[in-house]
Amino acid sequence: NFNTEDLEEVDDVTLCQNAGIQDLTSFLGDNPTFGSFDGYEDGMFDPGMMGPGTYEITYTLSEDTDSCVTGTASVSFTITVQDSAYAGEGMSATYCNNGSARDLFGMLTDGADEDGTFTVDGMTVEDGIFDPMDYEPGTYTVTYTVDAENDCGADTATFTFTINAAPNAGENFSYSVCQNAAN
């Protein structure tokens, strides 16, 4: 049996937005884990879905829901979610080497941070403008990197661009034929 008078305080928690889904029982320390979290029926907390901010979590043990408990008590703690760098999702595209330049920032996933840097083979793509005319036919990996502003780490997205040679119809020429000429 557990007497709710023995319920210990829980330390506040700081998470990165990109930390993944968290089992709230992992933050309870030596407290029993068979209670309930108000508003979190499954006891899971998704910082990516919740977003940056501070969230108060209330954990309750009650004799009404568990026969091993004597009394009812709650303890609250806060989870602070820090904003994480987000580069968005990568993509693949195919262009001809005589095609027009592409603004890579315009290709970013909704919500992606727009203060990152695009690189191809370690070389910076100036102003995020990718010009297929600057590349030989082939496949290129473009990496978009957003640096971290806190301890949550940087994030990257990978774009794969295939550059095809533009069709070539050959040289222009002219040919004159007289109307009365024999074959």
C-alpha positions in Angstrom: 0.0 0.0 0.0 1.0 3.6 -0.7 0.0 6.4 1.6 -0.5 9.6 -0.5 1.1 11.6 2.4 4.4 10.1 1.1 4.0 11.6 -2.4 7.2 13.5 -3.1 7.6 16.8 -5.0 8.6 16.4 -8.7 11.4 18.5 -10.2 10.5 20.8 -13.1 11.6 19.6 -16.6 13.1 21.3 -19.6 12.7 19.6 -23.0 13.5 20.4 -26.5 10.7 20.6 -29.0 12.3 17.9 -31.0 12.8 15.5 -28.1 10.1 13.1 -29.2 7.1 11.8 -27.2 7.8 11.6 -23.5 6.4 9.1 -20.9 5.4 11.4 -18.0 6.0 8.7 -15.5 9.8 9.0 -16.3 9.8 12.4 -14.5 8.2 11.1 -11.2 11.4 10.1 -9.4 10.7 7.7 -6.6 6.9 8.2 -6.7 4.7 5.3 -7.8 3.8 5.3 -11.5 0.2 4.0 -11.3 -1.5 7.3 -10.8 -2.9 9.6 -13.5 -1.9 12.8 -15.2 -4.7 15.4 -15.6 -5.3 16.1 -19.2 -2.9 13.4 -20.4 -5.0 10.3 -20.3 -2.2 8.0 -21.7 0.5 9.7 -19.7 2.4 10.8 -22.8 3.6 14.3 -23.6 4.6 15.3 -27.1 6.7 18.5 -27.0 6.7 18.7 -30.9 2.9 18.9 -30.9 2.7 21.1 -27.8 5.2 23.7 -29.1 7.5 26.0 -27.2 6.1 27.2 -23.8 5.6 26.2 -20.2 3.1 23.5 -19.3 1.8 22.6 -15.8 1.5 18.9 -15.3 -0.6 17.5 -12.4 -0.1 14.0 -11.2 -2.7 12.4 -8.9 -2.8 9.3 -6.8 -6.2 8.3 -5.5 -7.7 5.5 -3.5 -10.8 6.0 -5.7 -8.8 4.6 -8.7 -6.4 2.2 -7.1 -6.9 -0.1 -4.1 -3.2 0.0 -3.2 -3.4 3.7 -2.4 -4.6 5.2 0.9 -6.0 8.8 0.5 -5.8 11.1 -2.4 -3.0 13.6 -3.3 -1.6 15.5 -6.2 1.7 16.9 -7.1 2.4 19.4 -9.9 5.5 20.2 -11.9 6.2 22.2 -15.1 7.6 21.2 -18.4 9.3 24.0 -20.3 9.5 23.2 -24.0 12.3 25.0 -25.8 12.1 25.9 -29.5 14.2 23.6 -31.6 15.8 24.3 -34.9 13.6 23.0 -37.7 14.9 22.6 -41.3 11.7 21.0 -42.6 11.5 18.0 -44.9 13.7 17.4 -47.8 12.5 16.6 -51.3 13.7 15.4 -54.7 13.3 17.3 -58.0 14.6 17.0 -61.6 15.7 20.0 -63.7 17.3 20.5 -67.1 20.7 22.2 -67.1 19.3 25.0 -69.2 16.4 25.6 -66.7 15.9 28.7 -64.7 17.3 29.4 -61.2 15.3 28.1 -58.2 14.8 29.9 -54.9 15.4 27.1 -52.4 13.8 29.0 -49.5 10.5 28.9 -51.4 10.8 25.1 -51.4 11.0 24.7 -47.6 8.3 22.9 -45.7 5.7 25.1 -44.0 7.0 26.0 -40.6 10.7 25.5 -41.4 13.1 28.1 -40.1 14.2 30.3 -42.9 17.5 31.5 -41.4 19.6 28.4 -42.4 22.2 27.8 -45.1 22.0 25.6 -48.2 25.2 23.8 -49.3 26.1 21.5 -52.2 29.3 19.4 -51.7 30.3 21.8 -48.8 29.9 24.9 -50.9 27.3 27.5 -49.8 24.5 28.2 -52.3 24.5 32.0 -52.2 21.2 33.5 -51.1 19.6 30.1 -51.5 19.4 30.4 -55.3 20.1 27.1 -57.1 20.9 27.6 -60.8 20.9 24.3 -62.8 23.0 26.1 -65.4 25.9 26.1 -62.9 26.0 22.3 -62.8 26.9 19.4 -65.1 24.2 16.7 -65.7 24.1 14.4 -62.6 22.6 14.0 -59.2 23.4 16.5 -56.4 22.7 16.5 -52.7 21.7 19.9 -51.3 21.8 20.1 -47.5 19.8 22.8 -45.6 21.2 23.4 -42.1 19.5 25.5 -39.4 21.8 26.2 -36.5 20.7 25.8 -32.9 19.9 28.8 -30.7 19.9 26.7 -27.5 21.0 23.3 -26.4 18.4 21.6 -28.6 20.8 21.1 -31.6 20.9 22.0 -35.2 18.6 20.4 -37.8 19.1 19.5 -41.4 17.0 18.6 -44.5 18.3 17.0 -47.6 17.2 17.8 -51.1 18.2 15.6 -54.1 18.3 17.4 -57.4 18.9 15.5 -60.7 20.2 17.7 -63.4 19.5 16.4 -67.0 21.2 17.6 -70.1 18.9 19.9 -72.2 17.8 18.3 -75.4 20.1 19.2 -78.4 18.5 19.3 -81.8 21.9 19.8 -83.5 23.3 22.7 -85.5 21.2 25.2 -87.4 21.8 25.0 -91.1 20.2 26.3 -94.3 19.8 24.5 -97.6 18.8 26.1 -100.9 17.0 24.2 -103.6 15.9 25.5 -107.0 12.4 24.8 -108.0 13.3 23.4 -111.4 16.3 21.4 -110.1 16.3 17.6 -110.8 16.4 15.3 -107.8 
